[in-house]
Amino acid sequence: MLTHLNYLPKHVLGLHAVGEITNADYEKALEPLLDEHIKQNGRINFLLVLETDIKDFDAGAWCGNIGIGLKYFTKWNKLAMVTDKEGVREFSHLFKYILPGQYKGYTLEELGEAVKWIAEK
């Protein structure tokens, strides 16, 4: 399930992922938020707090993740991934080679640092 983190500054979009993540989660939760965020800010500063494992993402979710990355390809500014799942953090480091903009990974203990970094203009 994806939950919108509405406590972040207006120029930062954040989601909390927990449990099973499906492609429908991306379509219902993330895409409308991204569209609105881009209308308001022009660029994407995205914080993902991930408290689930890779096995909890169905195949459609991985495809949705890639599709969203490509759909908004020119809009990415900053992406912060926060998770204690080392395998997920290492896998997600691939985004810095695929998407434009800046990318950083953090542990859950470093959430405050991640919020500070992603919120910097």
Secondary structure as GFF3:
##gff-version 3
##sequence-region A 1 121
A	DSSP	beta_strand	2	4	.	.	.	ID=ss1
A	DSSP	beta_strand	13	18	.	.	.	ID=ss2
A	DSSP	alpha_helix	23	25	.	.	.	ID=ss3
A	DSSP	pi_helix	26	30	.	.	.	ID=ss4
A	DSSP	alpha_helix	31	41	.	.	.	ID=ss5
A	DSSP	beta_strand	44	51	.	.	.	ID=ss6
A	DSSP	three_ten_helix	54	56	.	.	.	ID=ss7
A	DSSP	alpha_helix	59	71	.	.	.	ID=ss8
A	DSSP	three_ten_helix	73	75	.	.	.	ID=ss9
A	DSSP	beta_strand	76	82	.	.	.	ID=ss10
A	DSSP	alpha_helix	86	92	.	.	.	ID=ss11
A	DSSP	alpha_helix	95	98	.	.	.	ID=ss12
A	DSSP	beta_strand	102	106	.	.	.	ID=ss13
A	DSSP	three_ten_helix	108	110	.	.	.	ID=ss14
A	DSSP	alpha_helix	111	119	.	.	.	ID=ss15
###
